[in-house]
Structure formats: structure tokens, C-alpha cells
């Protein structure tokens, strides 16, 4: 409200620019929740994050490809993840967004080096980071409500219980996603080893 009717638009621009410069997304997402609450904060953060992801991905495929390639050269984690993305693009990126093994902003550039299509990348990103983003927005909105001068009509423990349940659900989803990514990477590694043996 303090930012005026164009506040969400200004914040959207700041969020996109910050993510293109690979700054951490969490402080921005929490700020969106504190400033705009639900559901506006979720919409702004999801649109801004997805837009920044698309820009980073396309820059990596065009202008910044040599620099990004040099950056990840020799990085074993990237090689393993990239191998899995090459085989199952949408699925792996979706799972990695649920349980990020790579920082959100930097991974946008890394995925641009793979053969995944832009549409698969963007849709997997939007769907995959939505639960975590909305969870952070909820936390920030709850904090603003509890810290406001008038307080809240609900007891504090109602919000605490909601925050705890949200955190537990996000942790479970993240763990399941990480396990699935690890299994996909191992399966692809085993398949590559088998192919090497056959060639010999």
C-alpha cells in the first residue's frame, strides 16, 4: 500500500533485474510477501522469477554462452545434473526447482547450456518453484500480520501452526524431489557406463 498502485510493477522490475544479476531470490520473495501479502505477493514473485529465468536461459544460449561454459567447466555437480537434464529435461528441472541443488538465478544460466527446450524449461520452472515461493510469501505475510500495530484477530499459535505445517510440507516435497533427482542422475550415469562398455 505504501508503494502506491504501481508498487507491484516496480517490485517486479527490481526482482527481474536482481535475478538477472544472479542475486539471491529468497530475500526478494520474502519482501514481496511482506509488502504485498497474499495473493498479490505470490503473483508478483512467480511472474518475476519466471521472467528472470527465461531471460537468463536465453542469454546463456546466445550472448553469454562462452562465459557460462567456462564457468561450469570441470564442475562435477553441473555435469551430473546436465546429463540428467539432457535425458529428461522437463522432469529434472521441475524436480530441481522443488529441491534446488543449484542456486535459482545461476541455474537459469546453466540450464541454457543443455538441450532442453525453452518451453519445457519455463513451464518446469514456473511449476517447480511455485510451492516454495508461495510458502515464503505465506511466512512473510504472517510475520507482517503479527508485527502490525493492530495485531490479528487470530491467536498467535494459529499462525505458528500454519507456518509449521507449511514448512513440513515443503521439506517433505523437497526431500522427495532431491531423491528423485539423485536416482535419475545415478540411472543416467549407469546407462552411460553400460554404453561405454559396449563400445569397447
C-alpha positions in Angstrom: 0.0 0.0 0.0 2.9 2.4 0.8 4.3 1.9 -2.7 1.1 3.0 -4.4 -0.9 1.2 -7.1 2.2 0.7 -9.2 4.1 -0.8 -6.3 3.8 -4.4 -7.6 5.1 -3.3 -11.1 8.1 -1.5 -9.6 8.9 -4.5 -7.4 8.5 -6.8 -10.4 11.1 -4.9 -12.4 13.5 -4.8 -9.4 13.1 -8.6 -8.8 13.7 -9.4 -12.5 16.9 -7.2 -12.7 18.2 -8.6 -9.5 17.8 -12.2 -10.6 19.4 -11.5 -13.9 22.4 -10.4 -11.9 22.2 -13.7 -10.0 21.3 -12.2 -6.6 19.7 -14.5 -4.1 15.9 -14.9 -4.7 14.8 -15.6 -1.1 15.1 -12.0 0.3 13.2 -10.7 -2.7 10.5 -13.3 -2.3 10.1 -12.6 1.4 10.0 -8.9 0.7 7.2 -9.5 -1.8 5.2 -11.3 0.9 5.8 -8.6 3.5 5.0 -5.7 1.2 2.0 -7.2 -0.8 0.8 -10.2 1.2 -1.4 -13.0 -0.3 -2.2 -13.4 -3.2 -0.5 -10.4 -4.8 2.9 -11.2 -3.4 2.7 -14.7 -4.9 1.7 -13.5 -8.3 4.4 -10.8 -8.4 7.2 -13.2 -7.2 6.1 -16.0 -9.5 5.9 -13.8 -12.6 9.1 -12.0 -11.8 11.0 -15.2 -11.1 9.8 -16.9 -14.2 10.5 -13.9 -16.4 14.1 -13.6 -15.0 14.6 -17.3 -15.5 13.6 -17.0 -19.2 15.9 -14.1 -19.7 18.8 -15.8 -18.1 18.2 -19.0 -20.1 18.1 -17.1 -23.4 21.2 -15.1 -22.5 23.1 -18.3 -21.8 22.0 -19.7 -25.2 23.2 -16.6 -27.0 25.4 -13.7 -25.8 26.8 -15.3 -22.6 27.3 -18.9 -23.8 31.1 -18.8 -23.9 31.3 -17.2 -20.4 28.8 -19.6 -18.8 30.6 -22.6 -20.4 33.9 -21.6 -19.0 32.3 -21.0 -15.6 30.9 -24.6 -15.3 33.9 -26.3 -16.9 35.1 -29.0 -14.5 32.1 -28.7 -12.2 31.1 -32.3 -11.4 27.8 -31.4 -9.9 26.8 -29.5 -13.0 28.0 -32.3 -15.3 25.8 -34.8 -13.4 22.8 -32.6 -13.4 23.2 -31.6 -17.0 23.5 -35.2 -18.0 20.1 -35.9 -16.4 18.6 -32.8 -17.9 19.7 -33.9 -21.4 17.7 -37.1 -20.9 14.6 -35.9 -19.0 14.6 -32.1 -19.4 11.2 -31.1 -18.0 11.1 -33.7 -15.2 14.5 -33.0 -13.9 14.2 -29.2 -14.0 10.8 -29.4 -12.3 12.3 -31.6 -9.5 15.4 -29.4 -9.2 13.1 -26.3 -8.7 11.3 -28.2 -5.9 14.6 -29.1 -4.3 17.3 -26.8 -5.7 20.7 -28.3 -5.8 21.8 -25.2 -7.6 21.1 -21.5 -6.8 17.9 -20.4 -8.6 19.5 -17.4 -10.5 22.7 -19.2 -11.5 20.9 -22.3 -12.6 18.9 -20.3 -15.1 22.1 -19.7 -17.0 23.4 -23.3 -16.5 20.2 -24.8 -18.0 20.7 -22.7 -21.1 23.7 -24.9 -21.9 21.6 -28.0 -22.1 19.4 -29.2 -25.0 16.1 -28.7 -23.1 13.5 -26.6 -25.0 12.7 -23.1 -23.8 9.0 -24.1 -23.3 9.9 -27.1 -21.1 12.4 -25.1 -19.1 10.0 -22.2 -18.5 7.0 -24.4 -17.6 9.0 -26.7 -15.3 10.5 -23.6 -13.6 7.1 -21.9 -13.1 5.5 -25.1 -11.7 8.5 -26.3 -9.7 9.3 -23.1 -7.7 5.7 -22.2 -7.1 5.3 -24.2 -3.8 8.5 -22.8 -2.2 7.7 -19.3 -3.3 4.2 -19.4 -2.0 5.4 -20.9 1.2 7.9 -18.0 1.7 5.2 -15.5 0.8 2.9 -17.0 3.5 5.7 -16.8 6.1 6.3 -13.1 5.3 2.6 -12.3 5.2 2.2 -14.0 8.6 5.1 -12.0 10.1 3.6 -8.7 8.8 0.3 -9.5 10.4 1.8 -10.4 13.7 4.0 -7.4 13.8 1.3 -4.9 12.7 0.1 -2.4 15.3 -3.4 -3.8 15.4 -2.2 -7.3 15.7 -4.5 -10.1 14.5 -7.9 -11.4 15.5 -6.5 -14.9 15.5 -4.3 -16.2 18.3 -0.5 -16.3 17.5 -0.5 -20.1 17.7 -2.9 -20.4 14.8 -0.3 -18.7 12.6 2.6 -20.7 14.2 0.8 -23.9 13.4 0.1 -22.8 9.8 3.8 -21.9 9.4 4.9 -25.2 10.9 2.7 -27.3 8.6 3.8 -25.3 5.6 7.5 -25.8 6.5 7.0 -29.6 7.0 5.2 -30.0 3.7 7.9 -28.0 1.8 10.6 -30.1 3.5 8.9 -33.4 2.5 8.4 -32.3 -1.1 12.0 -31.1 -1.3 13.3 -34.4 0.1 11.2 -36.4 -2.3 12.3 -34.3 -5.2 16.0 -34.5 -4.3 15.8 -38.3 -4.0 14.2 -38.5 -7.4 16.9 -36.3 -9.0 19.7 -38.4 -7.4 18.1 -41.5 -8.7 17.8 -40.0 -12.2 21.4 -38.9 -12.2 22.6 -42.4 -11.0 20.4 -44.1 -13.6 21.8 -41.9 -16.4 25.4 -42.5 -15.1 24.8 -46.3 -15.1 23.4 -46.1 -18.6 26.4 -44.1 -19.8 28.8 -46.7 -18.2 27.0 -49.5 -19.9 27.2 -47.7 -23.3 30.9 -47.3 -22.8 31.4 -51.0 -22.0 29.5 -52.0 -25.2 31.6 -49.6 -27.3 34.8 -51.2 -26.0 
